[in-house]
Each structure stands twice: as structure tokens, then as C-alpha cells.
């Protein structure tokens, strides 16, 4: 997949273009990608995506500090997996934000991208002040022989699949709802590093995973998780929080305890799949009370993960 950070003055090949932020690549985004790729194959066009960096909501100051659902690199990986050949990712700055709706259509889509098919969500708005609507886009498409596909919202299990809904569910620690919208488990990725050694001293060695500061993280608490290392899954439990019983620091961290010998995992890259929240983070009166609760958490996590696997088998 080709990443193009600066739009060409004139496109070199007709394209089918999906437009959006695609943060999280949830079921709704996947439907847009499918429609775009199918149209590209049908018409012999380059399957392309037009997305923006930074996120327009961040540019306009409307985004909370921890806003992104996934890292930019992960987003690009998911676009590549969706058979996208080109990602146009211009910088969203004052000049781009100041383009009128007509300028965006004629200059960006028409001249720079040579778009012959444009695929968006049904609520797509564009141009300065969001003056352009899906009807504006359709009128331009009819005038310029460009096929316009507006993909309706995807509703799964009664939930409208949208990035806003994912952020809300993450804030509530509702990982089942997050997974339903994404169409996959929510994951955080990072390198396994040693912590302060307290977990091992309590009989539950942990791997520390750095938390990216700009991501919207799940609510603080204890979770049943599955850690993937080199393509192999390992069951475990994780605490996302500030460790109030053993630490006075107020910096959130992700500590993962896998039900395996963990010595071989340090230094490895891990994908932490969040399956279900078990409980809120809490402060205990003693280390003995903490150890007892961790043991209960491990039992609960094993039960949740076994149930999760059984559910997955029945839906395949």
C-alpha cells in the first residue's frame, strides 16, 4: 500500500476513493471499504482512501486529549488489510480547512485524485463550515460522471456502529459492546517490559505495557484478557490503572499477568486483547487482601475466557 502525504497537482490514474477518518476501522468503516474496493474492481480503478492528519476534530479543538481509538500505524495496517492500494493523507491545516465545498470537489476529488467513484458514510459533510453535504456531492457526481456511493449506518446487535459509540463504551469499560461495534476484540499493543517487581513478589508476575498517551483507553479496572505473542494466544488478567494499594503515583499503567511462565515474554511484542471487565480498580487495606483478590480475579478471568471461546465457536 502506498502512503501519499502530499496531494499531487494532478492525479496519475483514475481512482475509487473512500473518504473518512477511519479511526478504529469498525463495522461501519469496513462496509465503506468493501463498497469502495468492489467499485474499484468493477471499474478498473485504483482502490484509494482519503483521510486526514491530524483528525479534523483535533484541529478545531473539539476533541478530548485522549481521543484516538488506535494508533495511526495500526489504522494504516487495517487499511492495507482491506485491500486499499493508496492512502492519501494530507495534513489537515488552516489551508485545507478553508477550502470551500466546490474547491474540495473540483480540486481535490476531481483534479488531484481523479476520482471516478466516491464512497462515504451517509452523514458525510465537507468544505469550509461543513457546507457541503451528501446531496452536494451527488449533484457534483451527476455533473461530472462520478459515481457516488453513500453507505448507510451499520447496525449490529441493535448498536449503531460509530467511533463515538466506541469511545463511550471504552469509557464505561464495556468491552463486549466495543467488540460488537469493532467486529473484533479491542487491543492495545506494546513491548513487554519489567515493572517494579511487586507482582512477582506477590506470586503474580506481571508484564508492563506502555499506554500511548493520546489513545482513548478503557476505564480503569481489572480485565480478563488474551495476550498474543508471536501469533500465539495466552490467557491472563490485566490491571489498567494506578495500583492504589502499592503505589502513590497517579500515572495509569497496564500490567498483564499471563497464566504461563512469563520469563520468556519480556522484550517481546504483545497484543493485549480486552475481553471483559471483571471489576473496578480498588485500594485494599493490606497486601494479603490484594493477593486474595488477585487469585479470585484469575479464576474469574479463566471462566470468562472459556465462556468467550464457547460463544465464538457457536457463531462461526
N, C-alpha and C positions, 0 to 999 in steps of 0.2 A: 504494500500500500504506500502511495506517495503522499507525503505531508507537504502542503504548499502554504507558507506563511504570508506571502505577499501575492495578491491577485495579479495575474498577468494583464497587460494592457488590452490584449485581445486573446480570446481562447483559441487553443490549437485543435480542438476536437469537440464535436457536439456531445453534450452530457445530459444525463438524467441526474437531477440534484435533489437531495433531501435536505431540508433546512430546519435547523433547530439546535438547541444546546446539548441535548442527548446526555445529560448528567445522570448516571445510573443505568442507562440503557434498559429501562423497564419494559414491560409488555407493550405499552403504547408506542415507545420508541422502536421496538422490534417490528411492530406492524408497519410503521413508516418505512423502515429499512427494507422489509420484504416487498412492499409495493414499489419502492424505487428500483431495487435490483431486478425485479420481474419486468418492469417497464424498460430498463436499460437493455436487458437481454432481448426483449421483444423488438426493440427498435435499433439495436446495434449501437448503443450509446455507452459512454464511459460512466459506470456507476459511481456517483460522487456525493459528497456531503459538504454543505456549507455550515460551519459552526463558528463560534466566536470566542476569543480570549482577550481580556477577561470576560467572565459572564456579564451580560448587559446589566443585570440587576446589581452586580457589584460595582460596575462603572457608575451607575446612577445613585449609588449609596443606599439601595433598598434591600441589601442582603445582610443578614446577620454575619458576624465574623467567621464562625464555623458553619459554612454554608454548603460546600460541595459534598456530594454523596460519595464520589470516588475520585481518586487522583486522575489528573489529566492523562498520564501514561496508561492507566487501566482503561479509561474511556477510549483511547486510540486503539488499544488491543481489541476491545469489543467491536469497534467499527471494522477493523480488519477481519475479524472472525465473521462479520455479517456480509462479507464479500464486497466491501467498499474498495474501489481502486484508488480514489483520490479523496483526500480531505483538504478542503480549502478552509484555512483557519486564520483570517486576517485579524489584526489587532483591533479590538473594539475601542476606539478612541473618540475624541470630540468630532473629528472629521467624519468618521463613519457614522456616528450617531446623528450628525447633522444632515445626512443625505435625505432628500425628500423621497416620498414613495415612488415617484416617477423615475428619479435618478437611480434608486435601488433596482428597479425593474429593468430599465433600459441599459444602464451602465454595468451594473454588477451581474445580473442574471443574463441579460441579452448579449452584451459585448464581451465581458471578461470571462464568463463561464460558458457561453454558447449553449445555454440551457434549451433543450427541446422537450424535456419533461421536468416539471417541478412538483415535488411531493412535500406536503406539510401536514401538520395537525389542523383540525377544523377551526381552531381558535387563533390561527396564525395572524399576527399583526406586525407591521414593519414600517420603516421610514420615520422621519422626524416626528416626534409626538405620537408614534404608533398610528399615523394617519391612514396607512394602507391596511386594508382588510382582505379577507379571502375573496370577497366579491371584486375588489380592485385587482387582485391577482388573476382571477378568472377572466375579467374583461381584457386585461393585457394579454393573457394567453390566447384568447379568441382572436384578437387583432394580429398577433404575431405567430400564429400556428404553433403555439406551445401547449402541450397537454398539461393540464393542472389536475393533480390528484390530492384531494383533501381527505385525509384518513380520519374517520370519526373516533372519539374516545373509546378505548378498550375497557370493558367492564369485566372483571374476573371475580367470581365468588361475591358478587354484589358490590365490589370495590372498583371505583374508577381509578385506573392506573395512571398516576401522575407523580412527578417528582415532589410536589408539595405534600402529597399524601405519604410518601416515603419518609420525608423529614419529620412529619408529625408522628408517625409510628415509631421512628427511631427515638424520638424524644420521650416516648412512652415505654420504650423497651419492648414493644410488641413485635418480636422478630418473626412470628408466623405471618402477621399482616404484611410486614416488609417483604418476606419471601414470596407471598402471594402476588404482590404487585411487581416485583422484580422478575418472577419466574425462575428464581434460583435463590440459594442461601445468600444472606448478606455476609460479606467478607471484609476483613482487614488484613493487610499483608505487611510483612516486615521481616527483619533478621532477628533470630533468636539470640538474646544476649543474657549474660548472668545478671542477676539482681543483687540485692544486699545479703542474700544467703539465708534470710529468716525463714523462707518457706521450707528449705531443706532441713533446717534445724527443727522445724515443727513436724517433720515427716512427710511434707508435701512439697517437693522441689518444684520451682516454677521457672518458666521461661518468660522473660520480659520482652514485650514487643512495643516499639516506639509508636506513639499515637501522632499521626500527622496533625498539625495544629489547625489547618484550615478545613478539615473534614467535619461533617456533622456526625458525631459519634452516637452510638446507642446510649440510653440512660445508664447512669451508674448502677452497678449491681453485679450479681453473680449469675453466670450463664452456663448452660450446657453447650459445649462447642465441639467441633471436629477440626483438628489441625491437620492440614495437608502438607507433607514434606516430601519433595521429590516424587510427587504423584501417589504417595501412599497416605491413606487416612488413619488418624489416630484419635480415639475418643478422649475427651477431657472435660475440664471445668475451668472457667476463667473468671477473674475478678476485674472489672473495669471500674476504677475509682481511685481513691486517695489513701486506702489502707488505714482507716482511722484508729484501729486498735494498736498498730505498731509504728505508726509514723505521724509526725507532727506537720509534715509537708502538706501542701494543699494542691499539688500538681497531679492531675489524673494520669494513671498508667494502666496498661493492660498486662496482667500477669496470668499466664496459662500453665495449668498443671495437667499433663497428659498421663493417662493410665499405663505408662510404659517406663522403661529405664530412660531417663531424659538426658543422660550424659552425652549421648551421641548426637543430640539435636542442636547443641549450642553452635552458633555460627552458621546454621542452616537458614534458608529462606522458608518461611511458613505462611500459608494461607489459613487464617482463622475463620472458620465458618460458624456464625452465631445461629444456634438452632432455637433456643428458648431461654427466656429469663427465668431464673429459679427464685430469686428474692432480691430485695433491695440491699445495698451495702449498709452495714451497721457496725457500730462500735461495741465491742464486748468488754465485760468487766475484767476478764483475765485471759491469759493465753490458753489455759485449759478449755475455757468455754469456746474460744475461737477454734481450737483443734477439733473439738467435738462437732462444731457446726460444719467445718470443712468436710469432715467424714460424712456427715449427713448430706452435704451438697454433692459429694462424689456418688453416693448411692442414688440420689435423685437424678443426677445427670445421666447415669447409666440407664435408668428407667426411661427417661425422656428420649434418649438417643435410640434405644431399642424400639420404642413406640414410633419414633420418626421414621426409622428404617422400614417398619412394617407398613406404615402409611404410604411410603414411597413405592413399595413393591405392589401395593394394591392399585396404584394409579398408573403404573407403567403398562 
